Amino acid sequence: MCGICCVLSRGSTEACQQSTPIIQQVRENLLRRGPDCHHLLQDVGLTSDPTTQHYGTFLGSVLHMRGEITQQPSQDHCGNILLWNGEIFDGIKVEEDQNDTCVLQQLLAASHGEEGLLQLFQSIKGPWAFIYWQACSKQLWFGRDYFGRRSLLWRLPDGETDVFALSSVIARPEPQDGQWQEIPAKGIFCISVESWVAGSALSIKWYPWQHDNGTTYPSSPELFADEDCHLHTSLDIKKMDSGPSSPVLPFNRKLPDHEHQLSDLSSEIDRTSAKNGLQLQASSSREARAGPDMCASNVVGKNTEKLAAMPDILDQIVDEKLKTLAVQLIAVLGEAVKRRVFNVPRGSESYEAKSTVQKQHVEQLDSLEILQDRAEQLSDDARGDGLSLGGASAAPSATAIPAVKIGCPELFSEVAMKTAAMQGSTEKNCSEKCRVAILFSGGVDSMVIAALADRFVPSDEPIDLLNVAFQQKGKQHQPGKKKGSKNQREVVYDDPFQVPDRITGLQGLEELVRINPSRHWNFVEVNVTLDELREKRSQHVSHLLYPLQTVLDDSIGCAIWFAARGRGRLANCPDKNQADQPYCSPAKVLLVGMGADEQLAGYSRHRSKFNSEGWRGLLEEVEMEVDRISSRNLGRDDRIISDHGKESRFPFLDEDVVSFLSSVPIQYKANLTLPRGIGEKLLLRVAARELGLTSAAVLPKRAIQFGSRIAKMENSAEKASDRCNRLTTE
């Protein structure tokens, strides 16, 4: 995983100089993504026409994951330059000891024409974003994978002397500095640099993904408008007839033949519920609709009592077809998880380039970061231009020099001493053997991922379960009293972090231990106070979220950022003397469950659509969800998680998993005639049952912003779609 950036300028010296402030704007956040090495190629001459000169500045940072560490940007003997932020899990042969950047660059150099390049990228299975300067054709290629699992933003030119820029992440710019947008993950883009001359608009060729069913993206320019629907007059998007083939199978649009057979399942549920003295509704229960003022333990406790009363409910409605599909899902999802936990550095040699940040004891981490910042500043001052990052010429250096070494040897010695001292402390409190962590709520998505990871992660290696909670305080609403009235009483929390996801997470831990008692699960309680939330959002997270700025983006982004950081305490520490000691997860890989709800009708809006328009409405809604997933949130999640020098991996968005689920008839993926907690994501729940996850299989969906209790923490009146002022004013 890497941070990548390119600035393209033309013409005058003034335009060339504009690359400097852009690099300074993106540099800090870009280097946090790739803490193992970084490199800069500054003002590389791209064309030789004396009338219109073109220059490129390329910056890359690397999180080392496989093979020999390879600096980026990577330049070959022909002058081709590659910035690669991705993982090749399949589709292209990469040996265990090889670096995929090197393999890809060799294949790109050997590819013939645009068709060869497009075929190469369509064959890759795994997340990616790339920037590639093809020297022989004078073309700049760039794009994101089909699902948009890796972030890539662009800043479009807006004036005769302006520049075109690409970056994984930036710092939120001032209005006068130009605005950035997420590049649509709708295909691959190409700029013929020599055609961008004075008096002409920047022309970008767009090669859209091609689908087997004949569907294609509209050529409407609105796809490339900014958030205020303003089109850039200095931009010309040309949609090409060819493009890379979609990596997934077409969506199965077949509707159920006999809807009454499906409603019989609901009748069976009702009979079972009556037998157990329960009243379960297909719509949300009163507890499920309860607001954030409701005591978390009471809500979860009541639902748990109901769930415990019907342990065999899935068994009673599963037929052979559904069970067969569930077994097949376990197989294909298991392979996806295997690919994502197998390709992780293991062995002492893989830690030679390990980030200093990941070796620190949590109590001393901040002081070391400050020290490094001082070293970086002195280094910049010593160089004079503030840009040289271990090699500022057009030719790549043999080795990437840690920035802290350059120009400040006295601080480098101090950093090295502190790092060595902290490493010993860290090893006592953090298991350096832990390579894989899971964003964990105890819900069915994260539980299935954890159970499958348990099959493929070495048995002597711990797995970190990262569970985030936000401090609760406020007034509890009493029935019959108006909200906001004086009769509301203050809530006294025995544990202010005992939120719904903490409760279900601990229950999920018990279930995982029952399945495999020999596995060491680290249940990491990540507790966040309101003061810390506000501080980190203002200083840092708001920049990672940009250009997104809704209340929903704020809530989810902040929750994921704190969870991915992995700082907390171990709830199940085997050494009681160490139980209250701070813990910092050293895992470089974070498995996340994004994509399950979109494909398996897990959101409440799916049930609303089904209630109003039946099976056809549900099918169309799920198909639309899958089609638009690249434009929803994955770029945001990548920027948030990668900020900690960790790599997000999405098993549910593996190309083979999506192809399998796309081929499954809608009534087997979800049956919303059944109650909440059973009908949505039905196929996944049956798979969970097959894995032995009895309780998790029937837990209702709860979004992270509600389960962690960050939603409405600061403003109970705001809506998820509102623009979040906290992202720009704090």
Secondary structure by P-SEA (a helix, b strand, c coil): cbbbbbbbbccccccccaaaaaaaaccaaaaaaccccccccccccccccccbbbbbbbbbcccccccccccccccccccbbbbbcccccccccccccccaaaaaaaaaaacccaaaaaaaaaaccccccbbbbbccccbbbbbccccccbbbbbbbbccccccccccccccccccccbbbbcccccbbbbbccccccccccbbbbbbcccccccbbbbccccccccccccccccbbbbbbccccccccccccccccccaaaaaaaaaaaaaaaaaacbbbbccccccccccccccaaaaaaaaaaaaaaccccccccccaaaaaaaaaaaaaaaaaaaaaaaaccccccccccccccccccccaaaaaaaaaaaaaaaaaaaacccccccccccccccccccccccccaaaaaaaaaaaaaaaaaaaacccccccccccccccaaaaaaaaaaaacccccbbbbbbbbbcccbbbbbccccccccccbbbbbcccccccaaaaaaaaaaaaaaaaccccccccccccccaaaaaaaaaacccccccccccaaaaaaaaaaaaaaacbbbbcccccccccccbbbbcccbbbbbccccccccccaaaaaaaacccaaaaaaaaaaaaaacccccaaaaaaaaacccbbbbbccccaaaaaaaaacccccccccccccccccaaaaaaaaaaaccccccccccccccccccccccccccccccccccccccc
